[in-house]
Amino acid sequence: MEEIVPNRIELIPKIKGTKCKFYLLLLYIFITYTPMAASLLIWYEYNFLIGFAFFLFFTLAMGVVISKLRLLSLPPNQMEMSYSNMAIAKWFLDKNICY
């Protein structure tokens, strides 16, 4: 009789190498701070309300980008778990760029 082994939870990968760590930092900054930086720039150039509207739009757009990164990189049995932006960036870089 075979024993059914539950799906094991994989740990968040550790990024090694200077180049991969630099990519990790760039991806994390892009995911986390792009909506705020873009909206502040638009607010400075145009108007507060337009800047706030673009902040909401860019936040929604980054949510879509993060969701696509999750689909491309997380193991199927861990899709429902909650991960930070840094953890998602680590999974994505480990699976797709820094092997």
N, C-alpha and C positions, 0 to 999 in steps of 0.2 A: 504494500500500500504506500502511495506517495503522500508525503506531507506537503500541504500547501504553505509556501513561504510567502508572507506578506511582502508587498513591494517595499523595498528599502528606501529610506530617504537619503539622498545624496547630499553631502555637505557643499557649502558654497565654495567654489574653487579659489585657490590662491593664485594670484597673478604674479608671475616671476619675470624678471628681465626689465631693464630700464625702459625700453621702447614700449613694451606692453603696459607698464605702469603709467607712462606718459599718455598713451591712448586711453587708459582707464580714467585718468584725471580729466582729459578733454571731453570724453563722452559724458562723464558725471556732471561736469560744469554745464555742458550743452543741455542735458536733460533737466537739470535743476534750475538754472538761472536764466535761461533764454526768455521765458515769458516776462520776467521782471525787468530784465535789461531792455528788451524791445519796447515794452510799454513805457518805461521811463524815457527812452529816447523819443517815442512818439508824443508823450506828454510834453516834453521839453519843446519839441518842434511845433506842435499844433495846439492841443487843448487837454485839460484834465479829463474830461468826459470821454474824449476819443481815446486817450491813453488807457483809461480804465476799461473801455469796451475792448480794446485790443489785448489788454491783459487777460480778460476772460476768454477771448478767442484763442490766444496763444497757449493758455493753460489747457484748454480743451484739446488743442492740436498736440501738445506734448503728452497728454493722456493717451491719445491714439498712437503716438510714436512709442511710448513705453509699453503699451499693450502689444504692439507688433514685435518689439524686442523680446517680450516675455514669450510670445508664441514661437519665435524662432529659436529660443535658447533654453528655456526651462524643460526639464524632463516631464513627460506627460503625467506622471503620478504626483507631481508637485505643482501643478498649475493653479490649484486652489489656495495654496499657501500665500501668505502675505510677505512680500519682500520689499526692501528699501530700494531707492534708485541706485545706490552703490552696488547692492547685491545683484540687481538686474543687469547692470553694466558689466559686472564681473562674469556672470553667466554668459552674456552675449559675447564678450571678448574671448572667453575660454573656448566656447563652442565654435565660433566662426572666424576669428582673426588670429589669436595666439594659441596655437594648438598645443 
